[in-house]
Amino acid sequence: MFSDEESRWNGLDFRNRLSVSSQFSTGATLGGGYYVGTNRLNQKSVTVGEKSVRSSVENRDNAIAQEATVKFTMPLNGNGASMELAADYFNRHNTGKSSYCIDGGNVASNKEKTNLDLWKFSVGFTYPHSRKFTWQFGASAQYIYSHYDPIEHADNDRFHTTGIPANTNGFTPIIYASTKGMVWKLRYNIGLNWQLNRIGYHDLDMDKKSHNTQWALNPTIQVMMPFGYRRQHALMLNYRRTMGDIPYTAISPIVSWTDACNYSVGNPELKAQTGDILMAGLSLFMNRLNITMLYAHSHDRIHWQTLQDAHNPEVFYTKPVNINGQGMWGLGVEWIGTPVKWWRFKLSGRIEITPEDITLSGVHYGKTRFREYFYINNNVTFPGGWGGMLNANLEPTYRNYDRTYHAVYNIGGRIYKTFMAECLQVGIDFTAFGNRRKLDRRQGENTISYKYTTPVQYVGLSVVWNFSGGKKVEVDIVEGIQGYRETKDNR
């Protein structure tokens, strides 16, 4: 089956952050910050099938996010020991409205509200024992609560949504300790943290509750040793084990349609990703040539599995599932050069080798996959305030389980001119040449393909005015310690 799809987006985005701080005579500092951001996005997708059946999906989302943060720092002695306390509250409220049409007739609709609350508290201590030895330790706790409410719900056999109200909650305490210092020429940073993820899901329609709990001890080891004439070179070795954040947006029961033939659903049994990373690096000639080798092994990796709709064989959907035991080998090379005073470039390349050994939907994937990246960045500056950048990147075709990501490439840059002692800058940003992503997904005997046909070429004009005046003061910006992290399919 072939279909043509046309999608349009338009929206408005606003963000603002306010910070205030005060320093006391004891050296302690108390600061606060408030962040507010709004996002209004309208999206419409029109799909025309082989039999000239015209289907459309229209989504309107209105989201507002607010965050309040308080931080307190206090010196503990005259040797640099200090304590930091932080408390943070983040709220995101989203109202969405969707309508689904076939040949101009509205056959289904959905209106929903999602409210997300995040609370986090942290305390940290730093104790320098000497110039070459420092202790750090502390703890944090985060609580997550999300409520999904389908206000209006009307579906049919072609477009179905969800009328299930649900609550999601999560609790993540972390305790950590680390030490960093220097022995002879060897610089090191060694740490250990304990983390627990407890995830709860409550189906309010069936009054059914479920929980799953993960915990892990996560060590971190980083060592670096310079060598050679004037220590121009360095050897590095890093190991760390990580446990990800609770994927609260992918646990929700929300059915999200991207077009008339594809949608995604959540998975209440989803766990956070964990993994081990071992990396060795060699830096030569004052960071002009860098070579990196790594091995990564993931546990409970989140993979968006493609499935066929049980009611309509022409419709497919993706669902996040946890898969185990994937390893990846990588090699990266980066060269930074300055051939002449006005030209600086960075040339880099990376290859990833991933052996597959897993069965999904009855299909065994057992091949070795290769993924490459190539990138070049050029920066030039000339007298008279002229300057610019020219960048190019290439990512050849690669495969991952049931998916094929076809090659993408891009050549673009920026030309600018500064005026009035660098107070005014006028620039032209452009993409001259490129190819957007094409993605194939396999499900049984079916291949689902996306090909983004929007032209990549564009030209943009920017005008920047820098100004200063009055009494100059130093402002401590109080940043938030949380944020909205959406777990979604990579298309």
C-alpha positions as CSV (number, residue, x, y, z in Angstrom):
1,M,0.0,0.0,0.0
2,F,1.3,3.5,-0.9
3,S,0.1,6.8,0.5
4,D,1.0,10.4,0.3
5,E,1.2,12.4,3.4
6,E,1.4,16.2,3.9
7,S,2.1,17.6,7.4
8,R,2.0,21.2,8.6
9,W,3.1,22.6,11.9
10,N,2.8,26.1,13.5
11,G,3.1,27.2,17.0
12,L,4.3,29.8,19.5
13,D,7.0,29.3,22.2
14,F,7.8,31.6,25.1
15,R,10.3,31.2,27.9
16,N,11.5,33.3,30.8
17,R,13.6,32.8,33.9
18,L,14.0,35.1,36.9
19,S,16.8,34.7,39.5
20,V,17.5,36.6,42.7
21,S,20.3,35.9,45.2
22,S,21.7,37.4,48.4
23,Q,25.1,36.9,50.0
24,F,25.5,37.2,53.8
25,S,28.4,38.4,55.8
26,T,29.2,34.8,56.8
27,G,29.8,33.9,53.1
28,A,26.5,32.0,52.8
29,T,24.4,32.6,49.8
30,L,20.6,32.2,49.4
31,G,19.1,32.3,45.9
32,G,15.9,31.6,44.2
33,G,14.7,31.1,40.6
34,Y,11.4,31.0,38.8
35,Y,10.9,29.7,35.3
36,V,7.9,29.8,33.1
37,G,7.5,28.5,29.6
38,T,4.5,28.1,27.3
39,N,4.2,26.1,24.1
40,R,1.3,26.1,21.6
41,L,1.6,23.7,18.7
42,N,-0.9,22.9,16.0
43,Q,-0.2,20.0,13.7
44,K,-2.2,18.7,10.8
45,S,-1.4,15.5,8.8
46,V,-3.4,14.7,5.6
47,T,-3.0,11.2,4.1
48,V,-4.3,10.1,0.7
49,G,-4.4,6.4,0.1
50,E,-4.3,4.3,-3.0
51,K,-8.1,4.4,-3.4
52,S,-8.1,8.2,-3.0
53,V,-9.4,7.9,0.5
54,R,-8.5,11.2,2.3
55,S,-7.8,10.9,6.0
56,S,-6.6,13.6,8.3
57,V,-5.3,13.9,11.9
58,E,-5.3,17.3,13.6
59,N,-3.6,17.8,17.0
60,R,-3.7,21.0,19.1
61,D,-1.5,21.1,22.2
62,N,-1.3,23.9,24.7
63,A,1.4,23.4,27.4
64,I,2.6,25.5,30.2
65,A,5.6,24.7,32.4
66,Q,6.6,26.4,35.7
67,E,9.6,25.7,38.0
68,A,10.5,27.2,41.3
69,T,14.0,26.6,42.8
70,V,15.7,27.6,46.1
71,K,19.4,27.1,46.7
72,F,21.5,27.7,49.8
73,T,25.2,27.4,50.0
74,M,27.4,27.9,53.1
75,P,31.1,27.6,53.7
76,L,32.0,25.2,56.5
77,N,35.6,26.2,57.2
78,G,38.4,28.3,55.9
79,N,39.8,25.4,53.8
80,G,37.1,25.5,51.1
81,A,34.6,23.0,52.7
82,S,31.1,23.9,51.8
83,M,27.5,22.7,51.8
84,E,24.7,23.2,49.3
85,L,21.0,22.6,49.8
86,A,18.5,22.8,47.0
87,A,14.7,22.3,46.7
88,D,12.9,22.4,43.4
89,Y,9.3,22.1,42.2
90,F,8.4,21.6,38.5
91,N,4.9,21.5,37.0
92,R,3.8,20.9,33.4
93,H,0.2,21.1,32.5
94,N,-0.9,20.1,29.0
95,T,-4.3,20.3,27.3
96,G,-4.6,18.5,24.0
97,K,-7.4,18.2,21.4
98,S,-7.4,15.9,18.5
99,S,-9.8,15.3,15.6
100,Y,-9.8,12.5,13.0
101,C,-11.5,12.8,9.6
102,I,-12.2,10.5,6.6
103,D,-13.1,12.2,3.3
104,G,-14.0,15.4,5.2
105,G,-16.2,13.8,7.8
106,N,-15.2,13.9,11.5
107,V,-15.3,10.3,12.7
108,A,-13.5,10.5,16.0
109,S,-12.1,13.1,18.5
110,N,-10.3,13.2,21.8
111,K,-9.7,15.9,24.4
112,E,-7.3,15.3,27.2
113,K,-5.4,16.8,30.1
114,T,-2.1,15.8,31.5
115,N,-0.6,17.2,34.7
116,L,2.9,16.4,35.8
117,D,4.4,17.3,39.2
118,L,8.1,16.8,40.0
119,W,9.6,17.5,43.5
120,K,13.3,17.2,44.1
121,F,15.5,17.9,47.2
122,S,19.2,17.6,47.3
123,V,22.1,18.2,49.8
124,G,25.8,18.1,48.9
125,F,29.1,18.5,50.8
126,T,32.6,19.3,49.6
127,Y,35.6,18.7,51.8
128,P,39.0,19.6,50.4
129,H,41.6,17.6,52.4
130,S,44.5,19.2,50.6
131,R,45.3,20.7,47.2
132,K,45.5,17.2,45.7
133,F,42.6,15.4,47.5
134,T,38.9,16.4,47.8
135,W,35.9,14.5,49.2
136,Q,32.3,15.0,47.9
137,F,29.2,13.3,49.1
138,G,25.5,13.9,49.3
139,A,22.0,12.7,48.6
140,S,18.9,13.6,46.6
141,A,15.3,12.5,46.4
142,Q,12.8,13.0,43.6
143,Y,9.1,12.3,43.6
144,I,7.0,12.2,40.4
145,Y,3.3,12.3,40.0
146,S,1.4,12.4,36.7
147,H,-2.3,12.3,36.1
148,Y,-3.9,11.7,32.7
149,D,-7.6,12.7,32.2
150,P,-9.5,12.0,28.9
151,I,-12.1,14.8,29.1
152,E,-13.9,13.8,25.9
153,H,-13.5,10.5,24.1
154,A,-15.1,9.4,20.9
155,D,-13.5,6.8,18.6
156,N,-14.5,4.4,15.8
157,D,-13.1,1.2,14.2
158,R,-10.6,3.3,12.1
159,F,-9.3,5.7,14.7
160,H,-9.3,4.6,18.3
161,T,-8.0,6.5,21.3
162,T,-8.0,5.8,25.0
163,G,-10.7,6.7,27.5
164,I,-8.7,5.3,30.5
165,P,-7.8,7.9,33.2
166,A,-4.6,6.9,34.9
167,N,-2.0,8.0,37.5
168,T,1.7,7.4,37.3
169,N,4.1,8.0,40.3
170,G,7.8,7.4,40.8
171,F,10.3,7.8,43.6
172,T,14.0,8.1,43.1
173,P,16.4,8.5,46.0
174,I,20.2,8.7,45.3
175,I,23.1,8.6,47.7
176,Y,26.6,9.3,46.4
177,A,30.2,9.8,47.5
178,S,33.3,10.6,45.4
179,T,36.9,11.6,45.8
180,K,39.1,13.4,43.3
181,G,42.8,14.3,43.4
182,M,46.2,13.7,42.0
183,V,48.9,11.1,42.7
184,W,52.2,11.8,41.0
185,K,51.1,12.8,37.5
186,L,47.9,10.7,37.6
187,R,44.7,12.7,38.1
188,Y,41.7,10.7,39.2
189,N,38.0,10.9,40.1
190,I,36.4,7.8,41.8
191,G,32.8,7.7,42.9
192,L,29.9,5.5,43.9
193,N,26.2,6.1,44.0
194,W,23.2,4.1,45.1
195,Q,20.0,4.7,43.2
196,L,16.5,3.3,43.4
197,N,13.6,3.7,40.9
198,R,10.2,2.8,42.2
199,I,7.5,3.1,39.5
200,G,3.8,2.9,40.2
201,Y,0.9,2.9,37.7
202,H,-2.8,3.1,38.6
203,D,-5.6,2.4,36.1
204,L,-8.4,4.5,37.5
205,D,-11.0,2.9,35.2
206,M,-10.4,-0.7,36.4
207,D,-8.9,0.4,39.8
208,K,-5.9,-1.7,39.0
209,K,-2.5,-0.9,40.4
210,S,1.0,-2.2,39.4
211,H,4.5,-1.5,40.6
212,N,8.1,-2.3,39.7
213,T,11.3,-1.4,41.5
214,Q,14.9,-1.2,40.3
215,W,18.0,-0.4,42.3
216,A,21.7,-0.3,41.4
217,L,25.1,0.5,42.7
218,N,26.8,2.8,40.1
219,P,30.5,3.2,40.3
220,T,32.5,5.8,38.3
221,I,36.2,5.7,37.7
222,Q,38.1,8.4,35.7
223,V,41.9,8.6,35.4
224,M,44.0,10.9,33.3
225,M,47.8,11.0,33.0
226,P,49.7,13.6,30.9
227,F,53.0,12.7,29.4
228,G,55.6,13.9,26.9
229,Y,57.4,17.2,26.4
230,R,55.6,19.9,28.4
231,R,52.8,17.4,29.0
232,Q,51.4,17.9,25.5
233,H,49.8,14.5,25.4
234,A,47.5,12.6,27.8
235,L,46.1,9.1,28.4
236,M,42.5,8.7,29.8
237,L,40.5,5.8,31.1
238,N,36.9,6.1,32.2
239,Y,34.3,3.6,33.4
240,R,30.8,4.3,34.7
241,R,27.6,2.5,35.3
242,T,24.4,4.5,35.0
243,M,20.7,4.1,35.7
244,G,18.4,6.4,33.8
245,D,15.5,8.5,34.9
246,I,12.0,7.1,35.2
247,P,10.5,7.2,31.7
248,Y,7.2,8.7,33.0
249,T,6.0,10.0,29.6
250,A,6.3,6.5,28.0
251,I,4.3,4.8,30.8
252,S,1.2,6.8,30.1
253,P,-1.8,5.1,28.3
254,I,-2.0,8.0,25.8
255,V,-2.6,6.9,22.2
256,S,-0.7,9.4,20.0
257,W,-1.5,9.4,16.2
258,T,1.2,10.8,13.9
259,D,-0.8,10.2,10.8
260,A,-3.8,8.1,9.6
261,C,-1.7,4.9,9.4
262,N,0.6,5.2,12.4
263,Y,0.3,5.8,16.2
264,S,2.2,5.1,19.4
265,V,1.1,3.8,22.8
266,G,2.7,3.7,26.2
267,N,3.8,0.7,28.3
268,P,2.9,0.7,32.1
269,E,5.5,-2.0,32.7
270,L,8.4,0.0,31.3
271,K,11.6,0.3,33.3
272,A,14.4,2.8,33.2
273,Q,17.5,2.1,31.1
274,T,20.8,1.0,32.7
275,G,24.2,0.5,31.2
276,D,27.9,0.2,31.5
277,I,30.4,2.3,29.6
278,L,34.2,1.8,29.4
279,M,36.2,4.4,27.5
280,A,39.9,4.8,26.7
281,G,41.3,8.0,25.1
282,L,44.5,9.3,23.8
283,S,45.0,13.1,23.3
284,L,48.0,14.3,21.4
285,F,49.7,17.6,20.6
286,M,47.6,19.7,23.1
287,N,44.3,18.2,22.1
288,R,44.9,18.7,18.4
289,L,44.5,15.0,17.7
290,N,42.1,12.9,19.9
291,I,41.4,9.2,19.6
292,T,38.6,7.5,21.6
293,M,37.7,3.9,22.0
294,L,34.7,2.6,24.0
295,Y,32.6,-0.3,24.9
296,A,29.0,0.0,26.1
297,H,26.6,-2.6,27.3
298,S,23.0,-1.7,27.9
299,H,20.4,-3.4,30.2
300,D,16.6,-2.7,29.9
301,R,17.3,-0.6,26.9
302,I,14.1,1.1,25.7
303,H,13.2,0.0,22.1
304,W,10.1,1.1,20.2
305,Q,8.8,-2.1,18.8
306,T,6.6,-2.0,15.6
307,L,3.3,-3.9,15.8
308,Q,0.3,-4.3,13.6
309,D,-3.1,-3.0,14.7
310,A,-5.4,-5.9,15.6
311,H,-8.5,-4.2,14.1
312,N,-7.0,-2.7,10.9
313,P,-4.2,-4.4,9.0
314,E,-3.3,-1.1,7.2
315,V,-2.5,0.6,10.6
316,F,0.7,0.1,12.6
317,Y,1.8,1.3,15.9
318,T,5.0,1.5,18.1
319,K,5.2,0.5,21.7
320,P,8.2,0.9,24.1
321,V,9.6,-2.3,25.5
322,N,12.7,-3.2,27.5
323,I,15.4,-5.3,25.8
324,N,18.5,-6.7,27.4
325,G,22.1,-7.6,26.6
326,Q,23.0,-5.2,23.8
327,G,26.7,-4.4,23.5
328,M,28.4,-1.8,21.3
329,W,32.0,-1.1,20.3
330,G,33.1,2.3,19.2
331,L,36.1,4.2,17.7
332,G,36.3,7.9,17.2
333,V,39.0,10.2,15.8
334,E,39.0,14.0,16.0
335,W,41.5,16.4,14.4
336,I,41.6,20.1,15.3
337,G,43.8,22.3,13.1
338,T,44.7,26.0,12.5
339,P,46.4,26.1,9.1
340,V,46.4,30.0,9.2
341,K,45.6,32.5,11.8
342,W,42.1,33.3,10.4
343,W,41.0,29.6,9.8
344,R,40.3,26.9,12.4
345,F,38.7,23.5,11.5
346,K,37.6,20.4,13.3
347,L,37.4,17.1,11.4
348,S,35.8,14.1,13.2
349,G,34.6,10.6,12.5
350,R,33.2,7.8,14.5
351,I,32.2,4.2,13.9
352,E,29.9,2.0,16.1
353,I,29.9,-1.8,15.9
354,T,26.8,-3.5,17.4
355,P,26.4,-7.3,17.4
356,E,22.7,-8.2,17.6
357,D,21.3,-11.4,19.3
358,I,17.7,-11.0,20.2
359,T,14.2,-12.2,19.1
360,L,11.4,-9.6,18.6
361,S,7.9,-10.6,17.5
362,G,9.2,-14.1,16.5
363,V,12.0,-12.7,14.4
364,H,15.6,-13.3,15.4
365,Y,18.1,-10.5,14.8
366,G,21.7,-11.9,14.8
367,K,23.8,-9.7,12.5
368,T,26.6,-7.3,13.3
369,R,25.6,-3.7,12.5
370,F,27.8,-0.8,11.6
371,R,27.0,2.9,12.1
372,E,29.3,5.8,11.0
373,Y,29.4,9.5,11.5
374,F,31.5,12.1,9.7
375,Y,31.6,15.8,10.5
376,I,33.7,18.8,9.5
377,N,33.5,22.3,11.0
378,N,35.2,25.4,9.6
379,N,35.4,28.8,11.4
380,V,37.0,31.8,9.8
381,T,37.5,35.4,11.1
382,F,38.7,38.3,9.0
383,P,39.6,41.9,9.7
384,G,36.8,44.4,9.7
385,G,34.3,42.3,11.6
386,W,33.7,39.7,8.9
387,G,33.5,36.0,9.8
388,G,31.7,32.8,9.1
389,M,31.2,29.0,9.5
390,L,30.9,26.2,7.0
391,N,29.8,22.8,8.3
392,A,29.2,19.4,6.7
393,N,28.0,16.1,8.1
394,L,27.3,12.7,6.8
395,E,25.6,9.7,8.4
396,P,25.5,6.7,6.0
397,T,22.7,4.2,6.0
398,Y,22.6,1.9,9.1
399,R,20.3,-0.8,10.5
400,N,19.1,-1.4,14.0
401,Y,17.0,-4.5,14.6
402,D,13.8,-4.1,12.6
403,R,14.7,-0.6,11.3
404,T,16.7,0.8,8.5
405,Y,17.8,4.5,8.8
406,H,18.9,5.7,5.3
407,A,21.7,8.1,4.8
408,V,21.5,11.8,5.7
409,Y,23.9,14.6,4.9
410,N,24.0,18.3,5.3
411,I,26.1,21.3,4.2
412,G,25.4,24.6,5.7
413,G,26.9,27.6,7.5
414,R,26.8,31.2,8.5
415,I,28.2,34.5,7.3
416,Y,28.2,37.5,9.6
417,K,29.4,41.1,9.9
418,T,29.8,43.1,13.2
419,F,29.4,46.9,13.4
420,M,29.8,49.6,16.1
421,A,32.6,48.0,18.1
422,E,30.9,44.6,18.0
423,C,27.6,45.9,19.5
424,L,25.7,45.0,16.3
425,Q,25.9,41.8,14.4
426,V,24.1,40.9,11.2
427,G,24.2,37.3,10.0
428,I,22.9,35.0,7.3
429,D,22.4,31.4,8.2
430,F,21.9,28.9,5.4
431,T,21.7,25.2,4.4
432,A,22.8,24.8,0.8
433,F,22.6,21.1,0.3
434,G,21.3,18.1,2.1
435,N,19.1,15.0,2.4
436,R,16.5,14.3,5.0
437,R,15.9,11.1,6.8
438,K,14.1,8.1,5.2
439,L,13.2,5.3,7.7
440,D,12.0,1.7,7.1
441,R,10.4,-0.4,9.8
442,R,9.7,-4.1,9.4
443,Q,6.7,-5.8,10.9
444,G,6.4,-9.4,9.8
445,E,6.1,-9.3,6.0
446,N,5.3,-5.6,6.0
447,T,7.7,-2.7,5.5
448,I,6.5,0.7,6.8
449,S,8.5,3.6,5.3
450,Y,8.7,7.3,6.1
451,K,10.4,9.6,3.7
452,Y,10.7,13.3,4.7
453,T,10.4,15.3,1.5
454,T,10.4,18.8,2.9
455,P,13.3,20.7,1.1
456,V,16.3,21.1,3.3
457,Q,17.5,24.3,1.7
458,Y,16.9,27.5,3.6
459,V,18.2,31.0,4.2
460,G,17.7,32.9,7.5
461,L,18.6,36.5,8.6
462,S,19.6,37.3,12.2
463,V,20.3,40.7,13.8
464,V,21.8,40.8,17.3
465,W,22.3,43.9,19.4
466,N,24.5,43.7,22.5
467,F,24.3,46.6,25.0
468,S,25.4,47.4,28.5
469,G,25.0,50.3,30.8
470,G,24.8,51.5,34.4
471,K,26.6,49.9,37.3
472,K,28.1,46.5,36.5
473,V,27.2,43.8,39.1
474,E,27.8,40.1,39.2
475,V,24.6,38.1,39.1
476,D,24.3,34.5,40.3
477,I,21.9,32.7,38.1
478,V,19.8,30.0,39.9
479,E,19.2,27.2,37.5
480,G,16.6,24.6,38.0
481,I,17.6,21.0,38.9
482,Q,14.8,19.3,37.0
483,G,13.1,19.4,33.7
484,Y,10.6,17.7,31.4
485,R,12.2,14.7,29.7
486,E,10.0,13.1,27.0
487,T,10.7,9.5,26.0
488,K,9.6,9.1,22.4
489,D,10.2,7.1,19.3
490,N,13.1,8.2,17.2
491,R,11.8,8.7,13.7
